[in-house]
C-alpha cells in the first residue's frame, strides 16, 4: 500500500477582459502558492503572473473574451508551472534592444529574468504563454 499523499490538483480560473482581473489573478496565484507551501519565490511568481495577465488583457484577449490562468506543481513538487491561455494572435517575444521610453516587451523581459523557463505554445485559437519556477518547499 502506498502511503504517499497525492499531489494537489492543478488550479485554474477564468478571467474576463477587465482591469480588476490582474489583481484577482495575482491573489489567486499567491493563495495557491501559500496552500502548496511554496512561499520562497512567491513574489517572483506573482510578479510573473501579473505581467502575463496584463499582456493577455492588452494584447491577447479580444473584446468580450477573457483568459485562463492555470497553476500546477512541477513533477517532484519542487516548483510551479503557470500558464496563461488567451485567444489572441501573435507570438510574444522579449525585445532584442531597449527603445527608450517604449515599455513594450518589458513584462516578458521580467518573466525571462525571474522564471527558470518560459515559452509560448500555440493553441487553437490563440496561444499559451507559460513559465516555470523551481521553488523549494517551506
Secondary structure in CASP SS format (residue, H / E / C, confidence):
PFRMAT SS
TARGET T0000
AUTHOR 0000-0000-0000
METHOD secondary structure of the structure
MODEL  1
X C 1.00
X C 1.00
X C 1.00
X C 1.00
X C 1.00
X C 1.00
X C 1.00
X C 1.00
X C 1.00
X C 1.00
X E 1.00
X E 1.00
X E 1.00
X E 1.00
X E 1.00
X E 1.00
X C 1.00
X C 1.00
X C 1.00
X H 1.00
X H 1.00
X H 1.00
X H 1.00
X H 1.00
X H 1.00
X H 1.00
X H 1.00
X H 1.00
X H 1.00
X H 1.00
X H 1.00
X H 1.00
X H 1.00
X H 1.00
X H 1.00
X H 1.00
X C 1.00
X C 1.00
X C 1.00
X C 1.00
X C 1.00
X H 1.00
X H 1.00
X H 1.00
X H 1.00
X H 1.00
X H 1.00
X H 1.00
X H 1.00
X H 1.00
X H 1.00
X H 1.00
X H 1.00
X H 1.00
X H 1.00
X H 1.00
X H 1.00
X H 1.00
X H 1.00
X H 1.00
X C 1.00
X C 1.00
X C 1.00
X C 1.00
X C 1.00
X E 1.00
X E 1.00
X E 1.00
X E 1.00
X E 1.00
X E 1.00
X E 1.00
X E 1.00
X C 1.00
X H 1.00
X H 1.00
X H 1.00
X C 1.00
X E 1.00
X E 1.00
X E 1.00
X E 1.00
X E 1.00
X E 1.00
X E 1.00
X E 1.00
X C 1.00
X C 1.00
X C 1.00
X C 1.00
X C 1.00
X C 1.00
X C 1.00
X C 1.00
X C 1.00
X C 1.00
X C 1.00
X C 1.00
X C 1.00
X C 1.00
X C 1.00
X C 1.00
X C 1.00
X C 1.00
X C 1.00
X H 1.00
X H 1.00
X H 1.00
X H 1.00
X H 1.00
X H 1.00
X H 1.00
X H 1.00
X H 1.00
X C 1.00
X C 1.00
X E 1.00
X E 1.00
X E 1.00
X E 1.00
X E 1.00
X E 1.00
X C 1.00
X C 1.00
X C 1.00
X C 1.00
X E 1.00
X E 1.00
X E 1.00
X E 1.00
X E 1.00
X E 1.00
X E 1.00
X E 1.00
X C 1.00
X C 1.00
X C 1.00
X C 1.00
END
